[in-house]
Amino acid sequence: MNLILALALFISCFGLIAAILLQSRGAGLGATFGGESSVYRSRRGVEKRLYQFTIILAILFVGVSLIAFLASGSSL
C-alpha cells in the first residue's frame, strides 16, 4: 500500500476514535446503561461542531479505506 495512503488511513482512524471518545453522552455512568435517555436535548456550540466533525471523519475514513482496497488490487 502506498505510504501516503497508509498514513491517511492511520490519521483518519485515530482521529475518528478520538472524536467518538470526546463526545459526552450523559452526566454519569448511569447514562451509559440507559438512564437519562428520556430527556431530549439539542447539541449546541462545541458539542455540535464535534458531532459534525465526527461525521466528516467517518466519511473520510470510509473513503480512504475504499481507496486503499481498490489500490491494493484485491478482488472479492
C-alpha positions as CSV (number, residue, x, y, z in Angstrom):
1,M,0.0,0.0,0.0
2,N,1.2,3.5,-0.8
3,L,2.9,5.2,2.2
4,I,0.7,8.3,1.9
5,L,-2.4,6.2,1.7
6,A,-1.4,4.3,4.8
7,L,-0.7,7.5,6.7
8,A,-4.1,9.0,5.7
9,L,-5.8,5.8,6.9
10,F,-3.9,5.9,10.2
11,I,-4.7,9.6,10.8
12,S,-8.3,9.2,9.9
13,C,-8.7,6.1,12.1
14,F,-7.2,7.6,15.2
15,G,-9.0,10.9,14.6
16,L,-12.3,9.1,14.4
17,I,-11.6,7.2,17.6
18,A,-10.7,10.4,19.4
19,A,-13.7,12.3,18.1
20,I,-16.1,9.5,19.2
21,L,-14.5,9.2,22.7
22,L,-14.7,13.0,23.2
23,Q,-18.4,13.1,22.8
24,S,-20.2,13.1,26.1
25,R,-23.5,11.2,26.2
26,G,-24.7,11.8,29.7
27,A,-23.8,13.1,33.1
28,G,-22.5,9.9,34.6
29,L,-22.2,6.2,34.5
30,G,-25.9,5.7,34.8
31,A,-26.4,7.3,31.3
32,T,-24.2,4.5,29.8
33,F,-26.8,1.8,30.8
34,G,-29.9,3.6,29.7
35,G,-30.5,6.2,32.4
36,E,-31.3,9.8,31.4
37,S,-32.2,8.8,27.8
38,S,-35.8,10.0,28.0
39,V,-34.7,13.7,28.0
40,Y,-34.2,15.2,24.6
41,R,-31.6,17.9,24.3
42,S,-30.2,19.6,21.2
43,R,-26.5,19.9,20.5
44,R,-25.1,23.4,20.7
45,G,-21.7,25.1,20.3
46,V,-18.7,22.9,20.6
47,E,-20.8,19.7,21.0
48,K,-22.5,20.4,17.7
49,R,-19.2,21.0,15.9
50,L,-17.6,17.9,17.4
51,Y,-20.7,15.9,16.2
52,Q,-20.3,17.3,12.7
53,F,-16.5,16.7,12.7
54,T,-17.1,13.1,13.7
55,I,-19.5,12.6,10.7
56,I,-16.9,14.1,8.4
57,L,-14.1,11.9,9.8
58,A,-16.3,8.8,9.4
59,I,-17.0,9.6,5.8
60,L,-13.2,10.3,5.2
61,F,-12.3,7.0,6.9
62,V,-14.7,5.0,4.7
63,G,-13.5,6.8,1.6
64,V,-9.8,6.3,2.4
65,S,-10.5,2.6,3.2
66,L,-12.2,2.1,-0.1
67,I,-9.4,3.8,-2.0
68,A,-6.8,1.6,-0.2
69,F,-8.8,-1.5,-1.0
70,L,-9.1,-0.6,-4.7
71,A,-5.4,0.4,-4.8
72,S,-4.3,-2.9,-3.4
73,G,-5.6,-4.8,-6.4
74,S,-7.6,-7.3,-4.3
75,S,-10.8,-8.7,-5.6
76,L,-13.8,-10.1,-3.7
